[in-house]
Amino acid sequence: MKKPFLAGFSLLLLVSPLYPQQPVNLRNTHERVVCIVPMVGRGTPDDPRRPMFAPLPPGPNQERTRDGIIAFTYQESDDGRYALVEFVALDRSAFQPILAESRPDVQVFVKGKAKRADIEAEFRKLKRNFDIERFRVNVP
């Protein structure tokens, strides 16, 4: 009685590696936070208009690094005063300044902890037609 079960189980163990795992959606890789932050910058080449906490692009003689925030995407609020942002980093420690911010005009939602409905509700207060499906940044 046990031998057919063991034979079937052994066969299953041998065959299971042949079935590939589903690839991870690039929207679900790395560490991510979604935020509402003020827009900053004067709009000059030295101080471009950007979301608060967004890194400046590297200069002509600077190398891109994978330290800190490695990618972000944003949409401006309807009034242009705020940015609805998703920041991406390899390590959660890159978000320490964002997570420690206590300004009332900064709201932070940690991906995987915050509910999608809560994020969408807050973002739609600032951008009427906000669609979270068209908002994400894919980082390989």
BAFI-3210 file (N, C-alpha, C; in Angstrom, 3 decimals, decimal comma, padded with zeros to 6 digits):
// residues 140
n [1|2|3|4|5|6|7|8|9|10|11|12|13|14|15|16|17|18|19|20|21|22|23|24|25|26|27|28|29|30|31|32|33|34|35|36|37|38|39|40|41|42|43|44|45|46|47|48|49|50|51|52|53|54|55|56|57|58|59|60|61|62|63|64|65|66|67|68|69|70|71|72|73|74|75|76|77|78|79|80|81|82|83|84|85|86|87|88|89|90|91|92|93|94|95|96|97|98|99|100|101|102|103|104|105|106|107|108|109|110|111|112|113|114|115|116|117|118|119|120|121|122|123|124|125|126|127|128|129|130|131|132|133|134|135|136|137|138|139|140]
n.u [000,815|001,961|004,073|003,185|002,365|004,769|006,267|004,788|004,993|007,769|008,124|006,736|008,381|010,625|009,659|008,598|010,567|010,657|008,575|008,348|008,753|006,486|007,332|008,347|006,398|007,596|006,701|006,561|009,026|011,994|012,360|009,690|008,005|005,094|004,127|002,836|004,101|005,515|006,149|009,377|012,150|013,510|013,216|015,351|018,353|020,274|018,701|016,289|012,703|010,991|009,776|009,833|012,483|013,222|015,921|018,530|019,380|022,370|025,391|027,338|029,879|029,490|028,868|026,207|024,650|023,650|022,856|020,797|017,804|016,737|015,001|012,095|008,708|006,314|003,361|002,036|-000,035|-003,411|-003,366|-000,687|001,035|001,798|003,326|002,540|004,010|006,032|008,642|011,600|013,899|016,862|017,348|015,651|016,580|017,217|014,978|014,844|015,027|012,581|010,652|011,041|010,190|008,240|006,549|003,363|002,415|003,384|002,785|003,155|003,127|003,791|004,595|002,860|002,129|000,314|-003,086|-004,388|-006,773|-006,809|-004,568|-005,298|-007,589|-006,517|-004,756|-006,546|-007,747|-006,078|-005,534|-007,818|-008,505|-006,871|-005,182|-004,103|-003,116|-001,812|000,392|002,658|006,214|008,499|011,258|014,132]
n.v [-001,183|001,245|001,443|002,145|004,771|005,981|005,687|007,259|009,736|010,108|010,285|012,644|014,473|014,364|015,324|017,868|020,019|020,517|022,108|025,421|028,268|031,001|034,143|036,999|039,860|042,934|045,166|044,447|044,140|044,851|047,377|049,530|052,660|054,658|057,948|061,171|064,196|067,534|069,543|070,550|072,751|075,181|075,116|075,392|074,454|073,730|073,346|071,557|071,309|069,100|066,164|066,327|064,707|063,289|062,063|063,991|064,002|062,322|064,179|065,154|063,991|062,155|058,939|056,598|055,158|052,338|052,832|054,161|055,818|054,302|054,541|056,343|057,376|059,847|061,869|065,068|066,879|068,083|070,846|071,380|071,724|069,537|066,249|063,003|060,157|057,274|055,707|053,781|051,452|049,509|048,791|049,116|051,036|053,256|054,779|056,047|058,934|059,745|058,200|059,181|061,746|064,419|066,380|067,875|067,933|065,763|062,503|059,073|055,835|052,534|050,081|047,059|047,131|049,226|049,724|049,336|050,677|052,735|054,232|055,029|056,576|058,753|059,832|060,555|062,725|064,754|064,475|064,196|062,248|060,043|056,991|054,094|051,866|052,795|053,992|052,828|052,053|050,119|048,231|046,643]
n.w [000,000|000,749|-001,033|-003,733|-003,197|-002,329|-004,666|-006,452|-005,171|-005,254|-008,019|-008,507|-007,164|-008,789|-011,224|-010,699|-010,732|-013,431|-014,154|-014,730|-012,584|-012,117|-013,473|-011,538|-011,335|-012,528|-011,232|-008,650|-007,520|-005,618|-002,998|-002,120|-001,841|-001,723|-002,162|-001,148|-001,803|-001,530|-004,461|-005,457|-006,153|-008,423|-011,125|-012,797|-014,663|-012,737|-010,511|-010,901|-011,296|-009,260|-007,459|-003,888|-002,211|-004,467|-006,325|-007,838|-011,319|-012,417|-012,940|-015,898|-015,563|-013,625|-012,225|-012,535|-009,716|-007,719|-005,233|-002,652|-003,739|-006,619|-008,711|-009,792|-010,205|-011,076|-010,753|-011,189|-008,918|-009,409|-008,934|-009,184|-007,041|-005,543|-005,636|-006,685|-005,912|-006,651|-005,153|-005,652|-004,343|-003,681|-001,105|001,956|003,712|002,243|002,201|004,603|005,199|004,090|005,453|007,992|007,872|009,125|008,282|007,719|005,124|003,815|002,923|003,453|002,106|002,597|000,334|000,212|002,821|003,121|002,146|-001,096|-001,777|000,123|-000,626|-003,233|-002,625|-001,163|-003,086|-005,097|-003,977|-004,606|-007,300|-009,565|-011,613|-011,070|-011,704|-010,474|-011,802|-014,053|-013,103|-011,961|-011,716|-013,525|-012,632|-013,559]
ca.u [000,000|002,812|005,012|002,681|002,370|006,156|006,676|004,123|005,579|009,122|007,981|006,336|009,565|011,520|009,045|008,240|011,491|010,471|007,577|009,004|008,015|006,017|008,243|007,832|006,058|008,585|006,083|006,620|010,408|012,693|011,638|008,914|007,071|004,264|004,055|002,396|005,130|005,497|007,079|010,459|013,041|013,189|013,001|016,574|019,171|020,933|017,673|015,074|011,459|010,899|009,187|010,721|013,189|013,659|017,336|018,879|020,078|023,826|026,019|028,015|031,060|029,129|028,404|024,966|024,879|022,454|022,650|019,703|016,644|017,233|014,005|010,843|007,760|005,396|002,386|001,732|-001,428|-004,157|-002,950|000,741|001,808|002,230|003,650|002,139|005,281|006,469|010,095|012,090|015,280|017,268|017,357|014,676|017,261|017,225|013,768|014,878|014,611|011,162|009,868|011,225|009,639|007,057|005,763|001,968|002,115|004,019|002,118|003,940|002,472|004,760|003,973|002,722|001,509|-000,838|-004,114|-004,507|-007,923|-006,419|-003,655|-006,085|-008,466|-005,712|-004,240|-007,644|-008,053|-005,192|-005,582|-009,176|-008,586|-005,711|-005,337|-002,893|-002,614|-000,968|001,286|003,823|007,485|009,116|012,713|014,720]
ca.v [000,000|002,418|001,506|002,985|006,163|006,439|005,775|008,444|010,919|010,246|010,756|014,039|015,241|014,409|016,069|019,229|021,057|020,763|023,160|026,673|029,181|032,206|035,262|038,045|041,096|043,946|046,137|043,897|043,889|045,880|048,063|050,613|053,472|055,547|059,144|062,493|065,126|068,802|069,755|071,448|073,157|076,443|074,880|075,715|073,249|073,376|073,024|071,240|071,079|067,663|065,838|066,296|063,431|062,705|062,352|064,732|063,156|062,478|065,131|064,523|063,226|061,301|057,602|056,167|054,147|051,599|053,186|055,110|055,655|053,943|054,909|056,898|057,916|060,741|062,701|066,274|067,055|068,967|072,236|071,491|071,950|068,265|065,132|061,665|059,539|055,949|055,608|052,406|051,311|048,124|048,581|049,977|052,130|054,420|055,547|056,567|060,336|059,846|057,616|059,987|063,096|064,674|067,487|067,468|067,840|064,551|061,257|057,934|054,530|051,479|049,072|045,781|047,375|050,105|049,175|050,004|051,581|053,904|055,020|055,645|057,599|059,937|060,398|061,167|064,023|065,720|064,280|063,655|061,061|059,182|055,555|053,454|050,888|053,473|054,793|052,093|052,049|048,788|048,306|045,291]
ca.w [000,000|000,835|-002,151|-004,835|-002,751|-002,369|-006,074|-007,007|-004,546|-005,807|-009,390|-008,406|-006,797|-009,941|-012,315|-010,303|-011,207|-014,859|-014,305|-014,327|-011,726|-012,783|-013,200|-010,670|-012,030|-012,181|-010,331|-007,294|-007,138|-004,856|-001,933|-002,713|-001,076|-002,513|-001,321|-001,564|-001,345|-002,260|-005,570|-005,063|-007,242|-009,091|-012,547|-013,534|-014,856|-011,475|-009,511|-011,662|-010,556|-009,031|-006,162|-002,723|-002,013|-005,737|-006,557|-009,044|-012,283|-012,293|-013,854|-017,036|-015,137|-012,499|-012,547|-011,888|-008,694|-007,293|-003,826|-002,466|-004,607|-007,946|-009,716|-009,281|-011,164|-010,375|-011,449|-010,421|-008,498|-010,304|-008,732|-009,443|-005,818|-004,960|-006,515|-006,276|-006,289|-006,210|-005,085|-005,658|-003,871|-003,429|000,335|002,640|004,414|001,355|002,477|005,972|005,281|003,737|006,538|009,197|007,642|009,950|007,735|007,488|003,694|003,296|003,313|002,964|002,131|002,288|-000,507|000,893|004,124|002,912|001,270|-002,385|-001,727|000,909|-001,467|-004,304|-002,051|-000,849|-004,330|-005,844|-003,375|-005,246|-008,758|-009,718|-012,471|-010,794|-011,948|-009,942|-012,776|-015,018|-012,291|-011,447|-012,437|-013,599|-012,479|-013,680]
c.u [000,867|003,737|004,453|002,676|003,783|006,647|006,054|004,716|006,983|009,074|007,602|007,534|010,533|010,974|008,815|009,256|011,326|009,433|008,184|008,104|007,567|006,989|007,560|007,554|007,031|008,013|006,197|008,039|010,949|011,816|010,934|008,086|006,329|003,963|003,295|003,405|005,001|006,456|008,109|011,273|012,552|012,911|014,190|017,361|019,871|019,954|016,351|013,866|011,250|010,176|010,244|011,243|013,645|015,120|017,517|019,543|021,587|024,341|026,775|029,223|030,770|028,612|027,075|025,308|023,564|022,234|021,493|018,518|017,149|016,248|012,814|009,980|006,821|004,419|002,145|000,257|-002,106|-003,745|-001,450|001,608|002,400|002,571|003,138|003,250|005,372|007,988|010,479|013,546|015,585|017,182|016,416|015,326|017,341|016,028|013,762|014,492|013,121|010,299|009,953|010,607|008,351|006,219|004,334|001,610|002,824|003,265|002,879|003,149|003,511|004,046|003,984|002,098|000,253|-001,818|-004,215|-005,642|-007,592|-005,508|-004,445|-006,977|-007,690|-005,192|-005,346|-008,118|-007,247|-005,190|-006,852|-009,214|-007,415|-006,063|-004,047|-002,305|-001,679|000,141|002,608|005,046|008,059|010,619|013,272|015,766]
c.v [001,260|002,548|002,304|004,470|006,732|006,595|007,010|009,729|011,170|010,778|012,246|014,919|015,372|015,299|017,529|020,292|021,373|021,848|024,476|027,509|030,387|033,341|036,311|039,279|042,181|045,052|045,696|043,577|045,070|046,444|049,265|051,345|054,374|056,745|060,280|063,453|066,444|068,760|070,769|071,806|074,412|076,255|075,265|074,434|072,783|072,917|072,714|071,033|069,575|067,407|065,907|064,867|062,787|063,044|063,157|063,782|063,361|063,472|064,406|063,673|062,304|059,961|057,335|055,084|053,447|051,795|054,170|054,793|055,416|054,295|055,555|057,311|058,820|061,385|063,916|066,292|068,030|070,433|072,450|071,699|070,673|067,253|063,853|060,768|058,091|055,945|054,139|052,404|049,830|047,781|049,578|051,153|053,387|055,329|056,186|058,040|060,530|059,357|058,440|061,380|063,293|065,843|067,028|067,333|066,666|063,344|060,105|056,652|053,489|050,400|047,728|045,929|048,229|049,447|050,021|051,035|052,851|054,830|055,761|056,763|058,883|060,611|061,101|062,478|065,125|065,631|063,499|062,342|060,096|057,716|054,864|052,427|051,521|054,261|054,106|052,206|050,636|048,949|046,897|045,030]
c.w [000,000|-000,369|-003,328|-004,456|-002,828|-003,801|-006,721|-006,458|-005,091|-007,228|-009,403|-008,068|-007,963|-011,052|-011,956|-010,726|-012,688|-015,118|-013,824|-013,411|-012,545|-012,480|-012,324|-011,519|-011,587|-011,307|-008,872|-006,848|-006,338|-003,725|-002,558|-001,664|-002,052|-001,621|-001,987|-000,955|-002,104|-003,453|-005,099|-006,303|-007,934|-010,582|-013,410|-013,760|-013,574|-010,402|-010,222|-010,756|-010,474|-007,717|-005,058|-002,567|-003,323|-005,966|-007,840|-010,037|-012,147|-013,327|-014,955|-016,649|-013,962|-013,002|-011,870|-010,875|-008,387|-005,794|-003,742|-003,356|-006,026|-009,059|-009,025|-010,461|-010,393|-011,338|-010,568|-010,064|-009,465|-010,148|-008,931|-008,217|-005,234|-006,047|-005,876|-006,811|-005,832|-006,292|-004,992|-005,206|-003,687|-001,954|001,000|003,358|003,547|001,617|003,864|006,051|004,985|004,899|007,824|009,066|008,427|009,440|007,453|006,008|003,019|003,832|002,669|003,150|001,728|001,497|000,221|002,272|003,983|001,950|000,004|-002,366|-000,944|000,097|-002,540|-003,773|-001,755|-002,115|-005,123|-005,222|-004,065|-006,773|-009,056|-010,508|-012,261|-010,994|-011,537|-010,924|-013,802|-014,344|-011,959|-012,343|-012,376|-013,542|-012,572|-012,611]
res [m|k|k|p|f|l|a|g|f|s|l|l|l|l|v|s|p|l|y|p|q|q|p|v|n|l|r|n|t|h|e|r|v|v|c|i|v|p|m|v|g|r|g|t|p|d|d|p|r|r|p|m|f|a|p|l|p|p|g|p|n|q|e|r|t|r|d|g|i|i|a|f|t|y|q|e|s|d|d|g|r|y|a|l|v|e|f|v|a|l|d|r|s|a|f|q|p|i|l|a|e|s|r|p|d|v|q|v|f|v|k|g|k|a|k|r|a|d|i|e|a|e|f|r|k|l|k|r|n|f|d|i|e|r|f|r|v|n|v|p]
***
